[in-house]
């Protein structure tokens, strides 16, 4: 039987206006945070992606009741009956974000039994920052085989603790914060991750009744409370979907407006588009009293640029692959340095099959702009690589077949539909 694939044909200049769904990297951790409450919460703007469906099945397996109104992107979660604190390995292995239930389970039950989450193509993706962080704030950890058994040390020794991360890990910051919100005393996290998705988690935890102070110098101070309450919350728009849609406008030389994008979450990315010569307009609309919206008026022969990924607010590593697709067709040479993951260049051999001129030395890729890319058969290896190859296919002569459709499904909610609304020529053969 023919494998499923995405068929992308050379498209005209993309133009028009589209809206974003909620951020994948906010909604997954926020669904997990609901374990901290007992009762019925409502999440709005939830993307219907397979990663979300996976997190729903994890919560259901623990005893949660979940109703997903995919028509209205509304998720209703009742956590009253959650009674289990162990997560099956087969569930842990399907998605790395499963590790984000560890903090909430420890906070709710005083113990948790999880398996090591699977690594992925981006690299080993260990969880040592999570484990060492938990140990420092009073969690006894026993690793046996693929299992991690953890139990809270309730002695006063860990009432007031300070921990500093050697690297501002998004997941470790989120996991420890979700444990600390119900831990008696004060927990200070130094060198915390402050991505917009982490701030959205802080916002919902605060709505639940948590006491969290986000101070200067990436220091998060959590003062434990006795109880957290169910809430209603709208997930922030997905800045990574926004970046993808704007890059699609750039690579086809079109004009694309992303109506609910939050410009101040994307400064570095927008500045780089401007450096290429594209015209960027922001803040044309109002949402909850804030100016939102981003428009790109792309030029035909953009300049090459230099980007270096890093923790927020540096250039987002999750936009590195689609950006590289765009940089294949510039009037110059570009340099992409990937500092977050040790193996996030898997899309390069696929882009080279299309006629791009890319060379790699260590963690830096040099991209010499070419006049044309050619459609061919490609293999997507991860969520953002699938995005890069679809984007490249929009501008490539002929047709491009991208297999590895599961990655596209994991990270996006009908993104192909939005790209086609803008004039893209994408068909999915399941
Ligand atoms: C989150 O992953 C995102 N995933 C990733 O998005 C994103 O790329 C990453 O943050 C960086 O922004 C979700 O939010 C679900 P990290 P996370 O801990 O938390 C190493 C996507 O495509 N590390 O900040 O796993 C790690 O290997 C995905 O949407 C350790 O060494 O990222 C990586 O090299 C991909 N030990 C670096 O730190 C640890 O204990 C950054 O990881 C944890 C991480």
Boltz pocket constraint, residues with backbone or C-beta under 6 A from the ligand:
constraints:
  - pocket:
      binder: B
      contacts: [[A, 24], [A, 25], [A, 26], [A, 28], [A, 96], [A, 97], [A, 123], [A, 124], [A, 125], [A, 126], [A, 127], [A, 128], [A, 129], [A, 130], [A, 131], [A, 167], [A, 168], [A, 169], [A, 170], [A, 171], [A, 172], [A, 193], [A, 195], [A, 317], [A, 318], [A, 339], [A, 340], [A, 341], [A, 342], [A, 383], [A, 384]]
      max_distance: 6.0
